[in-house]
Amino acid sequence: MALKHIRRIACAIVLVPALVRGSLEAQDPAGRESALEAALEILDISESLEGGTRAIEEAYRRKDPEAIRPYLTHGRKEVRTLAVHRLGDLKDGGSAGVLGALLRTSKDEDLRAQAARSLSLLERGAGRPWLKKVLTDRNPRVRLHAATSFLGGAAGPSEIQGLLEAIDAYVSDEAGARAQAVLALHDEGDPSVLKPLAATPAGGPRFQQALVYTFQDLSPRLEEEARLRILGAALASPNKPLRRYAIQALGASHDPKALPLLRDAVARERDPGLVKLCELAVQALAPKPRGKLGESWARFVAAFRAQLTSAKTWFANLPSGLRLGLLGLPAGLALLFLAFRILLRRARSRRSRADLEAMLLPSGEVEEGTPLSKRGLESEDPAAESILDPELEELPGLASLYEDEEEERDEERAIPADGRNETRS
């Protein structure tokens, strides 16, 4: 065992200076890196990819962030990236400082994005002081994780301003950072953000969906006058889905004050579908002109209400016994009317049933009194059974139809086949 260490020291004394000198003299950066890694492996400083990865994973299984932090300065990028990732997975708030410094100073954009992701995961929002500084960062992935950290209503006034600036500054939303910023503003629950959002530049489907969702949820929280102003501003938004929502919301508001806004939108809108929608909304809100019948009906309703009020006053001044008697009189009349109606319906039902039996009975083939179920009705269209419903009040024209058929048969017997009437001398 001692001999092994002696050999390693001897090799290090001989080879390491040469490797370090070669790494410094090499013109190719890759050559310098490989020479330096070879020297570090000889010194057994665990700068190899395999050794660093294994050490980080072991520390992660032990939930030991302090053992992972030294690898943030490892010589291999893959090891540094893994160390950043695992510190985020552990949600170690004590690592906020080193991760924030890495986010601020690193030139590696992938490593910065990974640091932003880990900072957004730290417990008790420990990474937010660092992330609020990068809400408008040039890296879209950094902006995405920064906006994500403020979901759930964790943003203050300065963070809200940063999110609005990022939404307006970076129209391209390839990483979803712009849509995430809108959702973070939504979670604040403050309708004051709707005014700047109404004028924000157009975006892709993901951003527009988040924008409309925010308006749908926050605009009803405003007072009616303020809501009309915000929806009126949304009618001129560069985002078509938001304009459509504003038209629909104003059309369903039943507020005549929305009419001027919608009429202006009809004149300004260039999309044919939205023009049609605006016109429908205007028609829904525009007052309907009253014709003569409508005016007469309105006068009748007003007079009826006046008479009803007078009748209530008169009834209230009557003696209590007389009021009870008058109240019982309508109930008695209603019972008499109901009994009369039942008797009338039964008589009509019997008459209709007799007429139907006469019409459905084949001439001269079935004896009178044969039940309907034995007259071949089962072979008819099942829909015919519905006309035998005993609750049916009447079948208009059934009797006259039967009389017309009798008259036609009499005329056929009187006219010969050649069409001339026979007369006897």
TORRO-835714 format. One record per residue (C-alpha): residue in one letter; residue number from 1; z, y, x. Coordinates in steps of 0.2 Angstrom, whole numbers, plus 5000, padded with zeros to 4 digits. Last residue first. Layout:
// residues N
+------+-----+------+------+------+
| type | seq |    Z |    Y |    X |
+------+-----+------+------+------+
|    A | NUM |    Z |    Y |    X |
...
+------+-----+------+------+------+
This chain:
// residues 425
+------+-----+------+------+------+
| type | seq |    Z |    Y |    X |
+------+-----+------+------+------+
|    S | 425 | 4647 | 5041 | 4309 |
|    R | 424 | 4659 | 5036 | 4323 |
|    T | 423 | 4661 | 5047 | 4338 |
|    E | 422 | 4663 | 5040 | 4356 |
|    N | 421 | 4668 | 5053 | 4369 |
|    R | 420 | 4657 | 5053 | 4384 |
|    G | 419 | 4662 | 5050 | 4402 |
|    D | 418 | 4652 | 5034 | 4404 |
|    A | 417 | 4668 | 5023 | 4405 |
|    P | 416 | 4675 | 5029 | 4388 |
|    I | 415 | 4688 | 5043 | 4386 |
|    A | 414 | 4702 | 5040 | 4373 |
|    R | 413 | 4711 | 5027 | 4383 |
|    E | 412 | 4711 | 5038 | 4399 |
|    E | 411 | 4718 | 5052 | 4389 |
|    D | 410 | 4733 | 5042 | 4383 |
|    R | 409 | 4737 | 5036 | 4401 |
|    E | 408 | 4737 | 5054 | 4407 |
|    E | 407 | 4749 | 5059 | 4393 |
|    E | 406 | 4761 | 5046 | 4398 |
|    E | 405 | 4761 | 5051 | 4416 |
|    D | 404 | 4764 | 5069 | 4411 |
|    E | 403 | 4779 | 5064 | 4401 |
|    Y | 402 | 4787 | 5055 | 4416 |
|    L | 401 | 4784 | 5070 | 4427 |
|    S | 400 | 4793 | 5081 | 4414 |
|    A | 399 | 4808 | 5070 | 4415 |
|    L | 398 | 4809 | 5070 | 4434 |
|    G | 397 | 4806 | 5089 | 4435 |
|    P | 396 | 4823 | 5093 | 4443 |
|    L | 395 | 4833 | 5078 | 4450 |
|    E | 394 | 4851 | 5082 | 4445 |
|    E | 393 | 4869 | 5082 | 4451 |
|    L | 392 | 4868 | 5068 | 4464 |
|    E | 391 | 4886 | 5061 | 4466 |
|    P | 390 | 4879 | 5044 | 4459 |
|    D | 389 | 4868 | 5042 | 4474 |
|    L | 388 | 4853 | 5033 | 4468 |
|    I | 387 | 4841 | 5045 | 4477 |
|    S | 386 | 4849 | 5039 | 4493 |
|    E | 385 | 4843 | 5021 | 4490 |
|    A | 384 | 4825 | 5026 | 4492 |
|    A | 383 | 4828 | 5029 | 4511 |
|    P | 382 | 4828 | 5011 | 4513 |
|    D | 381 | 4809 | 5010 | 4509 |
|    E | 380 | 4807 | 4997 | 4495 |
|    S | 379 | 4809 | 4978 | 4497 |
|    E | 378 | 4827 | 4980 | 4492 |
|    L | 377 | 4822 | 4989 | 4476 |
|    G | 376 | 4814 | 4974 | 4469 |
|    R | 375 | 4821 | 4975 | 4451 |
|    K | 374 | 4836 | 4963 | 4454 |
|    S | 373 | 4848 | 4976 | 4462 |
|    L | 372 | 4844 | 4988 | 4448 |
|    P | 371 | 4852 | 4977 | 4435 |
|    T | 370 | 4841 | 4970 | 4421 |
|    G | 369 | 4846 | 4979 | 4405 |
|    E | 368 | 4828 | 4980 | 4398 |
|    E | 367 | 4818 | 4965 | 4403 |
|    V | 366 | 4807 | 4966 | 4418 |
|    E | 365 | 4788 | 4964 | 4418 |
|    G | 364 | 4782 | 4976 | 4404 |
|    S | 363 | 4779 | 4991 | 4415 |
|    P | 362 | 4788 | 4990 | 4432 |
|    L | 361 | 4805 | 4998 | 4431 |
|    L | 360 | 4807 | 5012 | 4444 |
|    M | 359 | 4803 | 5027 | 4432 |
|    A | 358 | 4814 | 5020 | 4418 |
|    E | 357 | 4828 | 5016 | 4430 |
|    L | 356 | 4827 | 5033 | 4438 |
|    D | 355 | 4828 | 5042 | 4421 |
|    A | 354 | 4843 | 5032 | 4416 |
|    R | 353 | 4852 | 5036 | 4433 |
|    S | 352 | 4848 | 5055 | 4431 |
|    R | 351 | 4856 | 5055 | 4413 |
|    R | 350 | 4871 | 5046 | 4419 |
|    S | 349 | 4873 | 5058 | 4434 |
|    R | 348 | 4870 | 5073 | 4423 |
|    A | 347 | 4884 | 5067 | 4411 |
|    R | 346 | 4896 | 5064 | 4426 |
|    R | 345 | 4892 | 5081 | 4433 |
|    L | 344 | 4896 | 5090 | 4416 |
|    L | 343 | 4912 | 5081 | 4414 |
|    I | 342 | 4918 | 5086 | 4432 |
|    R | 341 | 4913 | 5104 | 4429 |
|    F | 340 | 4923 | 5105 | 4413 |
|    A | 339 | 4938 | 5098 | 4422 |
|    L | 338 | 4936 | 5111 | 4436 |
|    F | 337 | 4934 | 5126 | 4424 |
|    L | 336 | 4949 | 5121 | 4415 |
|    L | 335 | 4959 | 5120 | 4431 |
|    A | 334 | 4953 | 5137 | 4437 |
|    L | 333 | 4957 | 5145 | 4420 |
|    G | 332 | 4975 | 5138 | 4422 |
|    A | 331 | 4976 | 5145 | 4440 |
|    P | 330 | 4969 | 5162 | 4435 |
|    L | 329 | 4983 | 5163 | 4421 |
|    G | 328 | 4997 | 5159 | 4432 |
|    L | 327 | 4997 | 5175 | 4443 |
|    L | 326 | 4996 | 5185 | 4427 |
|    G | 325 | 5011 | 5177 | 4420 |
|    L | 324 | 5021 | 5179 | 4436 |
|    R | 323 | 5016 | 5198 | 4436 |
|    L | 322 | 5022 | 5199 | 4418 |
|    G | 321 | 5039 | 5192 | 4422 |
|    S | 320 | 5041 | 5204 | 4438 |
|    P | 319 | 5037 | 5220 | 4428 |
|    L | 318 | 5021 | 5229 | 4433 |
|    N | 317 | 5021 | 5242 | 4447 |
|    A | 316 | 5014 | 5230 | 4461 |
|    F | 315 | 4999 | 5226 | 4450 |
|    W | 314 | 4994 | 5244 | 4448 |
|    T | 313 | 4995 | 5247 | 4467 |
|    K | 312 | 4985 | 5231 | 4471 |
|    A | 311 | 4972 | 5236 | 4458 |
|    S | 310 | 4970 | 5253 | 4466 |
|    T | 309 | 4968 | 5245 | 4483 |
|    L | 308 | 4955 | 5233 | 4476 |
|    Q | 307 | 4946 | 5248 | 4468 |
|    A | 306 | 4944 | 5257 | 4484 |
|    R | 305 | 4939 | 5241 | 4493 |
|    F | 304 | 4925 | 5238 | 4480 |
|    A | 303 | 4919 | 5256 | 4482 |
|    A | 302 | 4917 | 5254 | 4501 |
|    V | 301 | 4909 | 5237 | 4499 |
|    F | 300 | 4897 | 5244 | 4486 |
|    R | 299 | 4892 | 5259 | 4497 |
|    A | 298 | 4889 | 5248 | 4512 |
|    W | 297 | 4878 | 5236 | 4501 |
|    S | 296 | 4868 | 5251 | 4495 |
|    E | 295 | 4865 | 5257 | 4513 |
|    G | 294 | 4860 | 5240 | 4519 |
|    L | 293 | 4848 | 5238 | 4504 |
|    K | 292 | 4840 | 5255 | 4508 |
|    G | 291 | 4838 | 5250 | 4526 |
|    R | 290 | 4850 | 5252 | 4540 |
|    P | 289 | 4844 | 5254 | 4558 |
|    K | 288 | 4852 | 5242 | 4570 |
|    P | 287 | 4861 | 5250 | 4584 |
|    A | 286 | 4855 | 5245 | 4602 |
|    L | 285 | 4866 | 5233 | 4611 |
|    A | 284 | 4857 | 5216 | 4608 |
|    Q | 283 | 4840 | 5225 | 4609 |
|    V | 282 | 4845 | 5232 | 4626 |
|    A | 281 | 4850 | 5215 | 4633 |
|    L | 280 | 4834 | 5208 | 4627 |
|    E | 279 | 4824 | 5222 | 4636 |
|    C | 278 | 4835 | 5219 | 4652 |
|    L | 277 | 4831 | 5200 | 4652 |
|    K | 276 | 4812 | 5204 | 4650 |
|    V | 275 | 4813 | 5216 | 4665 |
|    L | 274 | 4823 | 5203 | 4675 |
|    G | 273 | 4809 | 5190 | 4672 |
|    P | 272 | 4796 | 5203 | 4677 |
|    D | 271 | 4805 | 5207 | 4694 |
|    R | 270 | 4801 | 5226 | 4697 |
|    E | 269 | 4817 | 5234 | 4689 |
|    R | 268 | 4817 | 5253 | 4689 |
|    A | 267 | 4812 | 5257 | 4671 |
|    V | 266 | 4821 | 5242 | 4664 |
|    A | 265 | 4836 | 5246 | 4674 |
|    D | 264 | 4837 | 5264 | 4668 |
|    R | 263 | 4837 | 5257 | 4650 |
|    L | 262 | 4851 | 5245 | 4655 |
|    L | 261 | 4862 | 5258 | 4662 |
|    P | 260 | 4859 | 5270 | 4647 |
|    L | 259 | 4864 | 5255 | 4635 |
|    A | 258 | 4880 | 5251 | 4644 |
|    K | 257 | 4890 | 5265 | 4634 |
|    P | 256 | 4886 | 5255 | 4618 |
|    D | 255 | 4898 | 5242 | 4623 |
|    H | 254 | 4895 | 5225 | 4616 |
|    S | 253 | 4899 | 5218 | 4633 |
|    A | 252 | 4887 | 5203 | 4632 |
|    G | 251 | 4872 | 5214 | 4637 |
|    L | 250 | 4882 | 5222 | 4651 |
|    A | 249 | 4887 | 5205 | 4658 |
|    Q | 248 | 4870 | 5197 | 4657 |
|    I | 247 | 4862 | 5212 | 4666 |
|    A | 246 | 4875 | 5212 | 4679 |
|    Y | 245 | 4872 | 5193 | 4682 |
|    R | 244 | 4854 | 5196 | 4684 |
|    R | 243 | 4856 | 5210 | 4696 |
|    L | 242 | 4868 | 5199 | 4707 |
|    P | 241 | 4855 | 5185 | 4707 |
|    K | 240 | 4842 | 5197 | 4713 |
|    N | 239 | 4852 | 5203 | 4728 |
|    P | 238 | 4846 | 5221 | 4734 |
|    S | 237 | 4858 | 5228 | 4721 |
|    A | 236 | 4852 | 5241 | 4709 |
|    L | 235 | 4860 | 5233 | 4693 |
|    A | 234 | 4875 | 5230 | 4704 |
|    A | 233 | 4879 | 5249 | 4703 |
|    G | 232 | 4879 | 5248 | 4684 |
|    L | 231 | 4890 | 5233 | 4685 |
|    I | 230 | 4903 | 5243 | 4695 |
|    R | 229 | 4902 | 5258 | 4684 |
|    L | 228 | 4904 | 5247 | 4668 |
|    R | 227 | 4919 | 5239 | 4676 |
|    A | 226 | 4927 | 5255 | 4680 |
|    E | 225 | 4925 | 5261 | 4662 |
|    E | 224 | 4932 | 5245 | 4655 |
|    E | 223 | 4947 | 5244 | 4667 |
|    L | 222 | 4944 | 5231 | 4681 |
|    R | 221 | 4950 | 5213 | 4682 |
|    P | 220 | 4934 | 5208 | 4673 |
|    S | 219 | 4925 | 5213 | 4689 |
|    L | 218 | 4935 | 5201 | 4701 |
|    D | 217 | 4930 | 5183 | 4695 |
|    Q | 216 | 4911 | 5186 | 4691 |
|    F | 215 | 4909 | 5198 | 4705 |
|    T | 214 | 4915 | 5186 | 4718 |
|    Y | 213 | 4905 | 5171 | 4711 |
|    V | 212 | 4890 | 5182 | 4711 |
|    L | 211 | 4892 | 5186 | 4730 |
|    A | 210 | 4897 | 5168 | 4735 |
|    Q | 209 | 4881 | 5162 | 4727 |
|    Q | 208 | 4871 | 5176 | 4735 |
|    F | 207 | 4877 | 5171 | 4752 |
|    R | 206 | 4873 | 5153 | 4750 |
|    P | 205 | 4856 | 5157 | 4743 |
|    G | 204 | 4851 | 5169 | 4757 |
|    G | 203 | 4855 | 5187 | 4759 |
|    A | 202 | 4850 | 5204 | 4753 |
|    P | 201 | 4858 | 5219 | 4760 |
|    T | 200 | 4875 | 5225 | 4754 |
|    A | 199 | 4875 | 5238 | 4740 |
|    A | 198 | 4885 | 5229 | 4727 |
|    L | 197 | 4897 | 5223 | 4740 |
|    P | 196 | 4902 | 5240 | 4744 |
|    K | 195 | 4907 | 5243 | 4726 |
|    L | 194 | 4914 | 5226 | 4724 |
|    V | 193 | 4928 | 5228 | 4737 |
|    S | 192 | 4938 | 5238 | 4726 |
|    P | 191 | 4941 | 5223 | 4715 |
|    D | 190 | 4955 | 5217 | 4726 |
|    G | 189 | 4959 | 5198 | 4723 |
|    E | 188 | 4961 | 5195 | 4742 |
|    D | 187 | 4953 | 5178 | 4739 |
|    H | 186 | 4936 | 5187 | 4735 |
|    L | 185 | 4936 | 5196 | 4752 |
|    A | 184 | 4938 | 5179 | 4761 |
|    L | 183 | 4924 | 5172 | 4750 |
|    V | 182 | 4913 | 5186 | 4755 |
|    A | 181 | 4917 | 5183 | 4773 |
|    Q | 180 | 4913 | 5164 | 4771 |
|    A | 179 | 4896 | 5169 | 4764 |
|    R | 178 | 4892 | 5180 | 4779 |
|    A | 177 | 4898 | 5167 | 4792 |
|    G | 176 | 4887 | 5153 | 4784 |
|    A | 175 | 4881 | 5148 | 4802 |
|    E | 174 | 4863 | 5154 | 4799 |
|    D | 173 | 4868 | 5169 | 4789 |
|    S | 172 | 4856 | 5182 | 4794 |
|    V | 171 | 4861 | 5199 | 4787 |
|    Y | 170 | 4873 | 5202 | 4801 |
|    A | 169 | 4879 | 5220 | 4801 |
|    D | 168 | 4882 | 5222 | 4782 |
|    I | 167 | 4893 | 5207 | 4780 |
|    A | 166 | 4902 | 5210 | 4797 |
|    E | 165 | 4906 | 5227 | 4792 |
|    L | 164 | 4914 | 5221 | 4776 |
|    L | 163 | 4924 | 5208 | 4785 |
|    G | 162 | 4930 | 5221 | 4797 |
|    Q | 161 | 4936 | 5233 | 4783 |
|    I | 160 | 4945 | 5219 | 4775 |
|    E | 159 | 4953 | 5214 | 4791 |
|    S | 158 | 4959 | 5232 | 4793 |
|    P | 157 | 4966 | 5233 | 4776 |
|    G | 156 | 4975 | 5216 | 4777 |
|    A | 155 | 4968 | 5199 | 4776 |
|    A | 154 | 4978 | 5183 | 4772 |
|    G | 153 | 4972 | 5181 | 4754 |
|    G | 152 | 4968 | 5162 | 4754 |
|    L | 151 | 4954 | 5164 | 4767 |
|    F | 150 | 4958 | 5174 | 4782 |
|    S | 149 | 4956 | 5161 | 4795 |
|    T | 148 | 4939 | 5156 | 4788 |
|    A | 147 | 4933 | 5173 | 4792 |
|    A | 146 | 4937 | 5171 | 4811 |
|    H | 145 | 4930 | 5154 | 4810 |
|    L | 144 | 4913 | 5160 | 4804 |
|    R | 143 | 4913 | 5175 | 4815 |
|    V | 142 | 4915 | 5164 | 4831 |
|    R | 141 | 4901 | 5153 | 4824 |
|    P | 140 | 4890 | 5168 | 4822 |
|    N | 139 | 4892 | 5174 | 4840 |
|    R | 138 | 4890 | 5193 | 4841 |
|    D | 137 | 4908 | 5196 | 4835 |
|    T | 136 | 4911 | 5207 | 4820 |
|    L | 135 | 4927 | 5197 | 4814 |
|    V | 134 | 4931 | 5196 | 4833 |
|    K | 133 | 4947 | 5207 | 4834 |
|    K | 132 | 4954 | 5199 | 4818 |
|    L | 131 | 4953 | 5182 | 4827 |
|    W | 130 | 4966 | 5187 | 4840 |
|    P | 129 | 4980 | 5193 | 4828 |
|    R | 128 | 4975 | 5178 | 4817 |
|    G | 127 | 4979 | 5164 | 4829 |
|    A | 126 | 4997 | 5162 | 4824 |
|    G | 125 | 4993 | 5160 | 4806 |
|    R | 124 | 5009 | 5151 | 4802 |
|    E | 123 | 5001 | 5135 | 4810 |
|    L | 122 | 4986 | 5136 | 4821 |
|    L | 121 | 4969 | 5131 | 4813 |
|    S | 120 | 4960 | 5147 | 4814 |
|    L | 119 | 4964 | 5148 | 4833 |
|    S | 118 | 4956 | 5131 | 4836 |
|    R | 117 | 4940 | 5136 | 4828 |
|    A | 116 | 4940 | 5152 | 4838 |
|    A | 115 | 4942 | 5142 | 4854 |
|    Q | 114 | 4928 | 5131 | 4849 |
|    A | 113 | 4917 | 5146 | 4846 |
|    R | 112 | 4922 | 5153 | 4863 |
|    L | 111 | 4918 | 5136 | 4872 |
|    D | 110 | 4901 | 5136 | 4864 |
|    E | 109 | 4898 | 5154 | 4869 |
|    D | 108 | 4903 | 5151 | 4887 |
|    K | 107 | 4906 | 5168 | 4895 |
|    S | 106 | 4925 | 5166 | 4893 |
|    T | 105 | 4936 | 5182 | 4892 |
|    R | 104 | 4941 | 5185 | 4874 |
|    L | 103 | 4940 | 5168 | 4867 |
|    L | 102 | 4949 | 5161 | 4882 |
|    A | 101 | 4963 | 5174 | 4881 |
|    G | 100 | 4965 | 5170 | 4863 |
|    L |  99 | 4966 | 5151 | 4867 |
|    V |  98 | 4979 | 5154 | 4881 |
|    G |  97 | 4989 | 5166 | 4869 |
|    A |  96 | 4988 | 5155 | 4853 |
|    S |  95 | 4994 | 5139 | 4862 |
|    G |  94 | 5012 | 5141 | 4856 |
|    G |  93 | 5006 | 5140 | 4838 |
|    D |  92 | 5001 | 5122 | 4841 |
|    K |  91 | 4990 | 5116 | 4826 |
|    L |  90 | 4988 | 5099 | 4835 |
|    D |  89 | 4970 | 5098 | 4830 |
|    G |  88 | 4968 | 5116 | 4837 |
|    L |  87 | 4975 | 5110 | 4854 |
|    R |  86 | 4964 | 5095 | 4853 |
|    H |  85 | 4948 | 5106 | 4852 |
|    V |  84 | 4953 | 5117 | 4866 |
|    A |  83 | 4957 | 5102 | 4878 |
|    L |  82 | 4940 | 5094 | 4873 |
|    T |  81 | 4931 | 5110 | 4877 |
|    R |  80 | 4939 | 5111 | 4894 |
|    V |  79 | 4935 | 5093 | 4898 |
|    E |  78 | 4917 | 5095 | 4893 |
|    K |  77 | 4916 | 5110 | 4904 |
|    R |  76 | 4922 | 5101 | 4919 |
|    G |  75 | 4932 | 5110 | 4932 |
|    H |  74 | 4948 | 5111 | 4922 |
|    T |  73 | 4955 | 5127 | 4917 |
|    L |  72 | 4960 | 5123 | 4899 |
|    Y |  71 | 4966 | 5106 | 4907 |
|    P |  70 | 4983 | 5114 | 4910 |
|    R |  69 | 4985 | 5116 | 4891 |
|    I |  68 | 4985 | 5098 | 4887 |
|    A |  67 | 5002 | 5092 | 4894 |
|    E |  66 | 5010 | 5107 | 4885 |
|    P |  65 | 5002 | 5101 | 4869 |
|    D |  64 | 5011 | 5085 | 4868 |
|    K |  63 | 5008 | 5076 | 4852 |
|    R |  62 | 5010 | 5059 | 4861 |
|    R |  61 | 4992 | 5054 | 4855 |
|    Y |  60 | 4986 | 5071 | 4860 |
|    A |  59 | 4993 | 5069 | 4878 |
|    E |  58 | 4984 | 5052 | 4879 |
|    E |  57 | 4968 | 5060 | 4873 |
|    I |  56 | 4970 | 5074 | 4886 |
|    A |  55 | 4973 | 5062 | 4901 |
|    R |  54 | 4959 | 5051 | 4897 |
|    T |  53 | 4947 | 5065 | 4895 |
|    G |  52 | 4953 | 5072 | 4912 |
|    G |  51 | 4951 | 5056 | 4921 |
|    E |  50 | 4934 | 5052 | 4914 |
|    L |  49 | 4927 | 5069 | 4918 |
|    S |  48 | 4934 | 5070 | 4935 |
|    E |  47 | 4945 | 5084 | 4941 |
|    S |  46 | 4960 | 5072 | 4942 |
|    I |  45 | 4967 | 5079 | 4958 |
|    D |  44 | 4963 | 5063 | 4968 |
|    L |  43 | 4959 | 5072 | 4984 |
|    I |  42 | 4944 | 5062 | 4986 |
|    E |  41 | 4939 | 5066 | 4968 |
|    L |  40 | 4941 | 5085 | 4972 |
|    A |  39 | 4929 | 5083 | 4987 |
|    A |  38 | 4916 | 5074 | 4976 |
|    E |  37 | 4918 | 5087 | 4962 |
|    L |  36 | 4915 | 5101 | 4975 |
|    A |  35 | 4899 | 5093 | 4981 |
|    S |  34 | 4893 | 5090 | 4963 |
|    E |  33 | 4896 | 5108 | 4959 |
|    R |  32 | 4888 | 5115 | 4974 |
|    G |  31 | 4872 | 5105 | 4972 |
|    A |  30 | 4871 | 5110 | 4954 |
|    P |  29 | 4872 | 5128 | 4959 |
|    D |  28 | 4857 | 5125 | 4971 |
|    Q |  27 | 4858 | 5136 | 4987 |
|    A |  26 | 4871 | 5125 | 4995 |
|    E |  25 | 4882 | 5133 | 5009 |
|    L |  24 | 4898 | 5134 | 4999 |
|    S |  23 | 4896 | 5116 | 4993 |
|    G |  22 | 4892 | 5110 | 5010 |
|    R |  21 | 4907 | 5118 | 5018 |
|    V |  20 | 4918 | 5110 | 5004 |
|    L |  19 | 4910 | 5093 | 5008 |
|    A |  18 | 4912 | 5095 | 5026 |
|    P |  17 | 4930 | 5100 | 5025 |
|    V |  16 | 4934 | 5086 | 5013 |
|    L |  15 | 4926 | 5072 | 5023 |
|    V |  14 | 4936 | 5070 | 5039 |
|    I |  13 | 4954 | 5075 | 5034 |
|    A |  12 | 4951 | 5067 | 5016 |
|    C |  11 | 4945 | 5051 | 5024 |
|    A |  10 | 4961 | 5050 | 5035 |
|    I |   9 | 4972 | 5054 | 5020 |
|    R |   8 | 4964 | 5041 | 5010 |
|    R |   7 | 4965 | 5028 | 5024 |
|    I |   6 | 4983 | 5032 | 5026 |
|    H |   5 | 4986 | 5030 | 5007 |
|    K |   4 | 4978 | 5013 | 5008 |
|    L |   3 | 4988 | 5007 | 5023 |
|    A |   2 | 5005 | 5012 | 5014 |
|    M |   1 | 5000 | 5000 | 5000 |
+------+-----+------+------+------+
